[in-house]
Amino acid sequence: MAQQEQERYEESQLYKIRHSAAHIMAQAVLEFYPDTKYTIGPPVENGFYYDFEFSQPISQDDLEKIEKRMRQIIAGQHDFIREALSADEAREIFKDQPYKLELIEGLEQGGFDEYGEPLKEKPEISIYKSDTFVDLCRGPHVDNTKQINPSAIKLMSIAGAYWRGDENNKMLTRIYGTAWQKPDDLKQYLLMLEEAKKRDHRKLGKELEIFIFDDEVGPGLPLWLPNGGIMIEELEKLAKEMEEQAGYSRVRTPNLTKEDLFLKSGHLPYYAESMYPPMELEGVRYYVKPMNCPMHHKIFDARPRSYRELPLRLAEYGTCYRYEKSGELFGLMRVRSMQMNDAHLYIAEDQFEQEFMGVIDLYRKYFDLFGIEKFVMRLSLHSKAGLGKKYVDNERLWIKTEEMVRKAMDNGNVPYVEAEDEAAFYGPKIDVQIWSAIGREFSLATNQVDFAQPARFDLKFTNKDGQEEMPLVIHRAPLSTHERMIGFLIEHYAGAFPVWLCPEQVRVIPITDGQNGYAESIARQLKAEGIRASADMSSERMNAKIRNAQLMKVPYMLVVGNNEMEAGLVSLRARDGSQQNSIPLGEFIARAKDRISRRAAEL
């Protein structure tokens, strides 16, 4: 959630309801388990959670009694009362709660939040009381529990969580809940979750034989099965076509490079924690690459450049490796090995608006193709406080390039929101959030301005006046990574991909063994026409073969019996249940090739 969205959320009544529900849950937990140590309980995007250290394990079965007690507490109509107090007074209240004492110390010494991150200013220490529960808390909360609808709350699940998100700290028990203003809102949310569970890309990815993970290979390192390999090839083919039309040139770079390159680019000081540790050979330290840009800069700098060559657009589906903490890995959405739809555009300043908006237009073409109807463009800005630490220390260029992005987006009539303190370390960017068919939000891609690395690499081109000039660089990845994009598409389509993207486009199903030869000949003809097809020669009955094809979400099933074989016809059964009996094979081939060539959404 972007900073501005987060700020609006924190001011909303729904945020107060969820924050208060977290306190009520903690009260109920302590009533059932009095020796529990409690930590933090913040609202999150769709609910709330609270982390506890229990003396004895609890299970999912315990949530029902905790939820029942929460409703009883809400019915008591208790006020939420705030009190400011000194650190010593707070320590006395929480003397038996070690996690609270640690938080108090952080607040007292310099203003650190519950995750150990420094606050912009030293906060006032405050507590909130409600009924029998007292918590160290900044708020805000509802005025009284009667403002919470007891029929619009639900405890969802139990998970493990490290204190302050640090895997070196103690593992705690996190209880997740959700709370809404009305019961109907809760009902809709639970229905969405149920649909999302059916569409879970981790589940469908395994069932549809797209990808797997293996412990012996390593966490976050996906293995693409043949079906996944086909999808990757189709996405890369799409990107190549679109980028060729837009004037891109394709390059390839190695997965390994010397440490000095990332020191020169400035990535290493900012990204060291997200990079795999170096390996040393013959006294030289090497890193597996977490990004492609330094090598693309080297390609630009391989020979003198003229303004006549600009814009120079270098594209690569390069494999990158980033270290994500084990607890943050999530299927294909958060991985350690990724194949990025990357490109770097080297431009003169007067070309900026046209090239930047060309990238935005490319995004929108992809959105139309995949039926993505809801998206948000977010202009991610720097913060002055982060200069020299989180961001390149050049306030003038930050302000200039941020205004260039604003002007381009405004002139292009593209709606966007702004988010402070979310830029790349080298410049502002547009981050893109998209929503799937069932309303799940995904972070997809980015369009970044870079005013820092051209100077670090001393990149130059000769302008019209014969003078050397430094280019600007645009980093962009409209299709994100293969991993994230395919994870999104699995959930967006529930595995029922458009024909062009389906690993298996046609399955020929003979009714009896007597039609096996005919079925095989049809499959061969389809393959010769560039259609991915197979013939089911198993010993199962026809209905079982159809069911198997449906489970694999094959778009087209061609059923052939004696009548079809004798007449040289096929009977079409589509994935959506529609049927056409006894049609010429050529008619079907024309239909399939039309859908594939247009990358059509319809069957």
C-alpha positions in Angstrom: 0.0 0.0 0.0 1.4 3.4 -1.0 2.2 5.9 1.7 -0.7 8.3 0.8 -3.1 5.3 0.6 -1.8 4.2 4.0 -2.3 7.6 5.5 -5.9 7.8 4.3 -6.5 4.2 5.6 -5.1 5.2 9.1 -7.5 8.1 9.3 -10.5 5.9 8.4 -13.1 4.4 10.7 -12.3 1.0 9.4 -8.7 1.3 10.5 -9.9 2.3 14.0 -12.3 -0.7 14.1 -9.5 -3.1 13.2 -7.0 -1.6 15.6 -9.5 -1.9 18.4 -10.4 -5.4 17.4 -6.7 -6.4 17.8 -6.8 -5.1 21.4 -10.1 -6.9 22.1 -8.5 -10.1 20.7 -5.5 -9.7 23.0 -7.8 -9.2 26.0 -9.6 -12.4 25.2 -6.3 -14.3 24.7 -5.0 -13.1 28.1 -8.2 -14.1 29.8 -7.8 -17.7 28.5 -3.9 -17.8 28.8 -3.0 -15.4 31.6 0.8 -16.1 31.5 1.0 -15.1 27.8 3.6 -12.4 26.8 2.1 -10.0 24.3 3.9 -7.9 21.7 2.2 -5.8 19.0 -1.2 -5.8 17.3 -1.5 -3.5 14.3 -4.2 -3.2 11.7 -3.2 -4.4 8.2 -4.7 -4.0 4.8 -7.7 -6.4 5.2 -7.7 -6.9 9.0 -5.4 -7.1 11.9 -3.0 -9.4 13.8 -1.4 -9.8 17.2 1.8 -11.6 18.1 2.0 -13.6 21.3 4.5 -15.7 23.2 2.5 -18.6 24.6 3.8 -20.9 27.3 1.9 -23.7 25.6 1.0 -24.1 21.9 -2.4 -23.1 20.7 -4.1 -24.4 17.6 -6.7 -23.2 15.0 -9.3 -24.9 17.1 -8.8 -22.4 19.9 -9.8 -19.5 17.7 -13.5 -20.2 18.0 -13.6 -19.6 21.8 -11.4 -16.5 21.5 -13.7 -15.1 18.8 -16.8 -15.8 21.0 -15.2 -14.0 23.9 -14.4 -11.1 21.6 -18.1 -10.7 20.8 -18.9 -10.7 24.5 -16.4 -8.0 25.2 -17.7 -5.9 22.3 -21.3 -6.2 23.7 -20.0 -4.7 27.0 -19.8 -1.3 25.3 -16.4 -0.4 26.8 -14.7 3.0 26.2 -11.2 3.2 24.7 -9.3 5.6 27.0 -5.9 7.1 26.1 -3.4 8.2 28.7 0.0 9.8 28.2 2.6 8.8 30.7 6.4 8.8 31.4 8.7 5.9 30.5 9.0 4.9 34.2 5.2 4.8 34.6 4.9 2.7 31.5 7.6 0.3 32.8 5.7 -0.2 36.0 2.5 -1.1 34.1 4.3 -3.5 31.8 6.9 -4.8 34.3 5.9 -8.5 33.5 5.8 -8.0 29.8 9.4 -8.1 28.4 8.4 -7.2 24.8 6.6 -4.1 26.0 9.7 -3.1 28.1 11.8 -3.4 25.0 9.4 -1.1 23.1 9.4 1.4 25.9 13.2 1.5 25.9 13.2 2.2 22.1 10.7 5.0 22.5 12.6 6.6 25.4 16.0 6.4 23.8 15.3 7.9 20.4 12.0 7.0 19.0 11.9 3.6 17.4 8.8 1.9 16.3 7.7 -1.7 17.0 10.0 -3.0 14.2 13.0 -1.2 15.4 12.9 1.5 12.7 13.6 5.1 13.7 10.7 7.4 13.9 10.8 10.9 12.3 10.4 12.5 15.8 10.5 11.2 19.3 6.9 10.2 20.2 4.9 10.7 23.3 4.5 7.4 25.3 0.9 6.5 25.6 -1.4 3.7 26.6 -5.0 2.7 25.7 -7.3 1.1 28.3 -10.5 -0.7 27.5 -12.3 -3.0 30.0 -9.6 -5.0 31.7 -6.9 -4.6 28.9 -4.1 -2.1 28.8 -1.7 -1.7 25.8 1.2 0.5 24.9 -0.2 2.1 21.8 -0.3 5.3 19.7 -3.8 4.7 18.5 -6.2 5.6 17.0 -9.1 3.5 18.3 -12.9 3.7 18.2 -14.4 5.6 21.1 -16.4 2.7 22.4 -16.7 -1.0 21.5 -20.3 -0.4 20.5 -18.9 1.1 17.3 -17.7 -2.4 16.3 -20.3 -4.8 14.7 -19.7 -8.1 16.4 -21.1 -9.9 13.4 -18.4 -8.3 11.1 -15.3 -9.8 12.8 -13.7 -13.1 12.3 -10.4 -14.8 13.4 -8.8 -16.3 10.4 -5.6 -18.2 11.1 -2.5 -18.9 13.2 1.1 -18.5 11.9 4.6 -18.2 13.2 6.3 -14.8 13.1 9.7 -13.7 14.4 9.8 -10.8 16.8 10.3 -7.6 14.8 10.6 -9.7 11.7 14.1 -10.8 12.5 14.8 -14.5 12.0 17.5 -14.2 14.7 14.8 -13.4 17.3 12.3 -15.6 19.0 9.5 -17.2 17.0 6.1 -16.0 18.2 2.5 -17.0 17.5 0.6 -14.6 15.2 -3.2 -14.7 15.2 -4.7 -13.1 12.2 -8.2 -11.6 12.1 -10.4 -9.5 9.9 -13.0 -6.9 10.8 -15.4 -4.8 8.7 -18.0 -2.2 9.2 -20.9 -4.4 8.1 -21.6 -8.2 8.1 -22.1 -8.0 4.3 -18.6 -6.6 3.8 -17.2 -9.6 5.8 -19.3 -12.0 3.7 -18.0 -10.5 0.5 -14.4 -10.7 1.8 -14.7 -14.3 2.8 -16.2 -15.2 -0.6 -13.3 -13.5 -2.3 -10.8 -15.5 -0.1 -12.6 -18.7 -1.0 -12.3 -17.9 -4.7 -8.7 -16.9 -4.2 -8.0 -20.2 -2.5 -9.3 -22.0 -5.6 -7.1 -19.8 -7.8 -4.0 -20.0 -5.6 -1.1 -20.1 -8.1 0.9 -22.4 -5.9 -1.8 -25.0 -6.0 -2.8 -24.6 -9.6 0.8 -24.3 -10.7 1.5 -27.8 -9.4 -1.8 -29.3 -10.6 -1.3 -27.9 -14.1 2.3 -29.0 -14.1 3.7 -25.5 -14.6 6.3 -25.2 -11.9 7.6 -26.8 -8.7 10.0 -26.0 -5.9 12.3 -28.6 -4.4 14.1 -28.5 -1.1 17.3 -30.0 -2.5 17.4 -27.2 -5.1 16.7 -24.5 -2.6 13.8 -22.2 -1.4 12.7 -19.5 -3.8 14.3 -21.2 -6.8 11.5 -22.4 -9.1 11.9 -25.3 -11.5 9.9 -24.7 -14.6 8.2 -27.9 -16.0 7.6 -28.3 -19.7 4.2 -26.5 -19.5 5.8 -23.6 -17.6 8.6 -23.5 -20.2 6.0 -23.1 -23.0 4.3 -20.2 -21.1 7.7 -18.5 -20.6 8.4 -18.8 -24.3 5.0 -17.3 -25.2 5.5 -14.3 -22.9 9.0 -13.8 -24.2 7.7 -14.0 -27.8 5.1 -11.4 -27.0 7.7 -9.1 -25.4 10.0 -9.5 -28.4 7.3 -8.6 -30.8 6.1 -5.6 -28.9 9.7 -4.4 -28.3 10.7 -4.9 -31.9 7.8 -2.7 -33.0 8.9 -0.1 -30.5 12.5 0.0 -31.7 14.3 -2.0 -29.0 17.5 -4.0 -29.5 18.1 -7.2 -27.6 21.3 -8.0 -25.7 22.5 -10.7 -23.4 24.7 -10.4 -20.4 26.4 -12.9 -18.0 24.9 -14.0 -14.6 28.2 -13.3 -12.9 30.4 -10.2 -12.6 33.2 -8.7 -10.5 32.4 -6.8 -7.3 33.9 -3.6 -8.7 31.0 -3.2 -11.2 28.4 -3.0 -8.5 30.5 -0.7 -6.4 30.8 1.6 -9.5 27.1 1.5 -10.1 26.3 2.3 -6.5 24.1 -0.8 -6.1 26.3 -2.6 -3.6 26.1 -0.2 -0.7 22.3 0.0 -1.1 21.5 -3.6 -2.0 24.1 -5.7 -0.2 21.5 -7.3 2.0 19.5 -8.3 -1.0 22.5 -9.8 -2.8 23.9 -13.3 -2.5 27.3 -13.3 -0.8 30.4 -13.0 -3.1 32.6 -15.8 -4.2 36.3 -15.3 -4.5 38.5 -16.7 -7.3 42.2 -15.9 -7.9 41.9 -13.0 -5.4 38.9 -11.4 -7.2 35.4 -11.2 -5.7 32.4 -12.0 -7.9 28.7 -11.6 -7.4 25.8 -13.3 -9.1 23.9 -10.4 -10.6 20.8 -9.0 -8.9 20.0 -6.6 -11.8 21.1 -6.1 -15.4 21.6 -2.3 -15.6 25.3 -2.1 -14.9 26.1 -4.4 -17.7 23.7 -2.6 -20.1 25.6 0.6 -19.2 28.8 -1.2 -20.2 27.2 -2.1 -23.6 26.2 1.6 -24.1 29.8 2.6 -23.3 31.4 0.0 -25.6 32.0 2.7 -28.3 31.4 6.4 -28.8 27.7 7.3 -29.3 26.1 10.0 -31.3 22.8 11.8 -30.7 21.7 10.2 -34.0 21.6 6.8 -32.2 19.4 8.0 -29.4 17.1 6.9 -28.0 19.0 3.6 -27.7 16.7 0.9 -26.2 18.5 -2.2 -24.9 16.3 -5.1 -23.8 17.1 -8.4 -22.2 15.2 -11.2 -20.5 18.1 -11.6 -18.0 18.1 -14.0 -15.1 18.8 -12.2 -11.8 19.3 -13.5 -8.2 18.2 -11.7 -5.1 18.3 -12.9 -1.6 14.8 -12.8 0.0 14.4 -13.9 3.6 12.9 -17.3 4.0 9.8 -15.9 5.7 9.2 -13.5 2.9 9.2 -16.1 0.1 5.8 -16.7 -1.5 5.4 -19.0 -4.4 6.3 -17.3 -7.6 5.5 -13.8 -6.2 8.6 -13.6 -4.0 11.5 -15.7 -5.3 15.3 -15.7 -5.3 15.8 -16.5 -9.0 13.9 -14.4 -11.5 13.9 -13.7 -15.3 13.2 -10.1 -15.7 11.5 -8.3 -18.7 14.2 -5.7 -18.4 15.3 -2.8 -20.7 17.2 0.4 -20.4 16.5 3.4 -22.6 19.4 5.9 -23.1 18.0 9.2 -24.1 18.7 12.9 -24.4 16.7 15.1 -22.0 14.4 16.5 -24.7 13.4 12.9 -25.6 12.3 12.1 -22.0 8.6 12.7 -22.2 8.0 10.8 -25.4 10.1 7.8 -24.3 8.7 7.7 -20.7 5.1 7.7 -22.0 6.0 5.1 -24.7 6.7 2.8 -21.8 3.5 3.7 -20.1 1.6 3.0 -23.4 3.3 -0.4 -23.5 1.9 -1.1 -20.0 -1.6 -0.3 -21.2 -1.3 -2.5 -24.3 -0.4 -5.4 -22.0 -3.3 -4.6 -19.7 -5.8 -4.6 -22.6 -4.4 -7.9 -23.8 -4.7 -9.7 -20.4 -8.0 -8.1 -19.5 -6.6 -6.1 -16.6 -9.3 -3.5 -16.0 -8.2 -2.0 -12.7 -4.7 -0.6 -12.1 -3.0 2.2 -10.3 0.1 4.2 -11.5 2.1 5.4 -8.4 4.7 8.1 -8.7 7.3 7.0 -6.1 9.3 10.0 -4.8 12.4 10.5 -2.6 12.4 12.0 0.9 14.8 14.7 1.8 15.7 13.0 5.1 16.9 9.9 3.1 19.5 11.8 1.0 22.9 10.3 1.2 21.6 7.2 2.9 18.6 5.7 1.1 18.9 8.0 -1.9 21.6 9.6 -4.1 22.5 12.9 -2.5 21.4 15.4 -5.2 18.3 17.3 -4.2 18.3 19.4 -7.3 18.2 16.4 -9.7 15.6 14.7 -7.6 13.3 17.7 -7.8 14.0 18.2 -11.5 13.3 14.5 -12.5 10.3 14.1 -10.3 8.8 17.2 -12.0 9.7 15.7 -15.4 7.7 12.6 -14.6 4.7 14.6 -13.3 4.7 16.7 -16.5 4.8 13.6 -18.7 2.0 11.9 -16.9 -0.2 15.0 -16.8 0.4 15.7 -20.5 -0.5 12.1 -21.3 -3.7 12.4 -19.2 -2.6 9.3 -17.2 -4.1 9.2 -13.7 -1.5 8.6 -10.9 -1.0 8.9 -7.2 2.1 10.1 -5.4 4.0 8.2 -2.7 6.8 9.8 -0.8 9.9 7.9 0.3 9.4 5.0 -2.1 11.7 5.9 -5.0 14.6 3.8 -6.3 18.0 5.0 -4.9 18.9 6.6 -8.2 15.7 8.4 -9.2 11.9 8.6 -9.2 9.7 5.9 -10.7 6.2 4.9 -11.6 5.2 1.7 -9.8 2.2 -0.2 -11.2 -0.4 -2.0 -9.0 -2.9 -4.2 -10.8 -6.0 -6.2 -9.7 -6.9 -9.6 -10.9 -10.3 -10.8 -12.1 -11.4 -11.4 -8.5 -10.0 -8.2 -7.1 -6.7 -9.3 -5.6 -4.0 -6.7 -5.7 -0.6 -7.4 -7.2 2.6 -5.3 -7.5 3.6 -5.8 -11.1 6.1 -3.6 -12.7 8.1 -0.4 -12.7 9.2 2.5 -14.9 12.2 4.3 -13.4 14.2 7.4 -14.1 18.0 7.2 -13.4 20.0 10.4 -13.2 22.8 8.9 -11.1 24.3 5.9 -12.8 25.2 7.7 -16.1 27.5 9.9 -14.1 29.0 7.0 -12.2 29.8 5.2 -15.5 30.7 8.5 -17.3 28.3 7.7 -20.1 28.4 10.3 -22.9 27.1 10.9 -26.4 28.0 13.6 -28.8 25.1 16.1 -29.3 24.1 18.1 -32.4 26.6 20.8 -31.5 29.5 18.3 -31.3 29.7 18.6 -27.5 29.7 15.7 -25.1 26.5 15.3 -23.2 25.3 12.8 -20.5 22.2 10.8 -21.3 19.3 10.1 -18.9 18.4 6.4 -18.4 14.9 4.9 -18.1 14.8 1.4 -16.4 11.5 -0.4 -17.3 10.0 -3.9 -16.9 6.4 -3.9 -18.2 5.9 -7.7 -17.9 7.7 -7.8 -14.5 9.4 -11.1 -14.2 8.3 -14.5 -15.7 7.8 -15.6 -12.1 5.6 -12.9 -10.9 3.7 -12.5 -14.2 2.9 -16.2 -14.6 1.9 -16.3 -10.9 -0.5 -13.4 -11.5 -1.9 -14.9 -14.7 -2.5 -18.3 -13.1 -4.7 -16.6 -10.5 -6.2 -14.0 -12.9 -7.4 -16.8 -15.3 -7.8 -19.5 -12.6 -5.6 -21.6 -14.8 -7.9 -21.3 -17.8 -5.5 -19.4 -20.0 -6.4 -17.9 -23.4 -5.6 -20.3 -26.2 -2.4 -18.6 -27.3 -0.9 -18.9 -23.8 -2.1 -22.5 -23.0 0.7 -25.0 -22.8 -1.6 -27.6 -24.4 -4.1 -26.1 -26.8 -5.9 -29.1 -28.2 -6.4 -32.7 -27.0 -7.7 -35.3 -29.4 -9.8 -37.9 -27.7 -10.6 -41.2 -29.5 -13.8 -42.8 -28.3 -12.3 -46.3 -28.6 -9.0 -47.8 -29.5 -10.3 -48.2 -33.1 -9.8 -44.5 -33.7 -6.3 -44.2 -32.2 -4.6 -44.0 -35.6 -7.0 -41.3 -36.7 -6.5 -39.3 -33.5 -2.8 -39.5 -33.9 -2.9 -38.3 -37.5 -5.1 -35.3 -36.4 -2.6 -34.4 -33.7 0.2 -34.5 -36.3 -1.7 -32.2 -38.6 -2.4 -29.7 -35.8 1.3 -29.6 -34.8 2.3 -29.0 -38.5 0.0 -26.0 -38.3 1.8 -24.6 -35.2 -0.9 -25.7 -32.8 0.2 -27.4 -29.6 -1.8 -30.7 -29.6 -1.7 -34.2 -28.2 -3.8 -37.4 -28.6 -5.0 -39.2 -25.5 -4.1 -42.9 -26.3 -4.8 -44.1 -22.7 -7.0 -47.1 -22.0 -9.5 -45.0 -20.0 -13.1 -44.4 -21.2 -14.0 -41.4 -23.2 -15.7 -39.6 -20.3 -12.6 -40.0 -18.1 -10.4 -38.7 -20.9 -12.7 -35.6 -21.3 -12.6 -35.1 -17.5 -8.8 -35.3 -17.5 -8.6 -32.7 -20.3 -10.9 -30.4 -18.3 -8.9 -30.8 -15.2 -5.8 -29.6 -17.2 -8.0 -26.8 -18.5 -7.3 -27.6 -22.2 -9.2 -25.1 -24.3 -10.2 -27.5 -27.1 -11.1 -31.2 -27.0 -11.6 -32.9 -30.4 -13.7 -36.1 -29.9 -13.4 -38.7 -32.7 -15.4 -41.9 -33.2 -16.2 -44.1 -36.1 -18.6 -41.6 -37.7 -16.0 -38.8 -37.6 -13.2 -41.1 -38.8 -15.2 -42.3 -41.8 -16.2 -38.8 -42.8 -12.9 -37.2 -42.0 -14.5 -34.9 -39.4 -14.1 -34.0 -35.7 -16.5 -33.1 -32.9 -15.4 -30.1 -31.0 -16.0 -29.8 -27.2 -14.6 -26.4 -25.9 -13.5 -25.8 -22.3 -16.5 -23.5 -21.7 -18.9 -26.4 -22.4 -19.9 -25.4 -25.9 -20.0 -28.1 -28.6 -19.9 -28.5 -32.4 -20.5 -31.9 -33.8 -19.0 -33.3 -37.0 -17.1 -30.3 -38.4 -14.3 -30.3 -41.0 -10.8 -30.4 -39.4 -9.8 -27.4 -41.6 -12.6 -25.3 -40.2 -11.4 -26.0 -36.6 -7.8 -25.3 -37.6 -8.8 -21.9 -39.0 -10.7 -21.1 -35.8 -7.8 -22.1 -33.6 -5.1 -20.3 -35.6 -7.3 -17.1 -35.6 -7.5 -17.1 -31.8 -3.8 -17.8 -31.5 -2.6 -15.2 -34.0 -4.8 -12.5 -32.5 -3.9 -13.6 -28.9 -7.7 -13.5 -28.4 -9.4 -13.9 -25.1 -12.4 -15.8 -26.5 -12.3 -19.5 -27.3 
